[in-house]
Amino acid sequence: MKPRDYWNSVAETKTFTTPFDAALFTRYVPSLDAAILDFGCGYGRTLAELAEAGYQNLCGVDLSDKLIERGKRLFPTLDLRVSPPSTLKFPDASFDAAILFAVLTCVVDDAEQETLVAEARRVLRPGGVLYVNDFLLNDDERNRDRYERYQSATNGRFSFGTFTLPDGATLRHHSEKRVETLFRSFETAAFERRVFPTMNGHVSNGFAAVFRKPSI
């Protein structure tokens, strides 16, 4: 199932549970006037938290029109827009900060991930901050089994750590080396390993990180 079709099909039923580290974010983005883009905003829960904290210049985009519709009902004052991740309709250097919150896990192809990160980098101003929360590889039997089954089913076409949920979603967990490679054009300001609850009632290894676009 294509990502947009999947997220449209579950837009009204999924509750995202991975916690946003507001303290980490505000440490690197202290100005309440900062222009902030939530890139893959879902139904807007992170932007709503930032708005509650006093941030004023917020925008969210997501490929799922149904998630955006839900977000507009829940948080009618937020600026939420439908947009494919590879072609954001913003000029270069438009934002002081951007957020990729549990987005990479939904993008299983290496080239598509590279395009997404490059687009996030394009719209950041020099010195701009990219906050990333996502999932790392797990070594328990349940996860190893589903990683291996997907590798077998696809003849190894996708990176180890990719798997399919019973409801049709295809997701990906990452090695730390993959994260390092993916954000190699940024400076790493913070990288913290975490254990996160998942939207389906499990837990997973993960990380919260802050990357900075070089000033020159």
C-alpha positions, 0 to 999 in steps of 0.5 A: 500500500502506498504511504499516502493511501495507508495514512489516509485509511487510518487518519481518524484512528491512529494516535501517535505516541512517540513523545516530542522532547520540547526541552531539547527543541527549545534549547536550540530554538529559543525564539518564540518568533522563529519560523518553524516547519513541521515536515510530516506533521500528521494531524498537528499534535507537535505544532499544537504543543509548540503553539501552547508553549508560545511559538507563533510562526508555525507551519505543518505539511503532510502528504495525507489530506485526511490527516490534515483534515483531522488536524484542522478540526482538532487545531483550527488555528494551525497552518496545516497544508497538504504537500508531497515531501519531495517538493515543498512549496517554499523558497530556499532558506524560508525557515529557522527550524524544521521538524522530522518527527517519526517521518523517516520510519515511513520512508523505506527507500534510501533515495527517497530519504535522501531527497526528503532530507535534502528538501528539509535542508533546502528550506532551512536558513544557514545555521537553521536547526533540524530536530529529528525523532525516529526509530533505531534497529531492535534486536529482540526476536519479534523485530529480527523475525519481521526484518528478516521476513521482509528481506526474504520477501523482497529479495533484499531490495530494501535495507535491513530493518524494513517490515510490514505491519498487519494493517498494511503499513511498511515501515523502517528502523535504522542503524545509527550508521544510516542516520549518520550518513543521512545527515552528513551535510549537517552539523550534529548538535545533539544525539540522544538514544531513547526507547519510545512507545510505538503507535501499536502498543510496543516499544522501540529503540530510537533517538532524538537529535538536533542537526544544524545546517552549516552557516556557510 
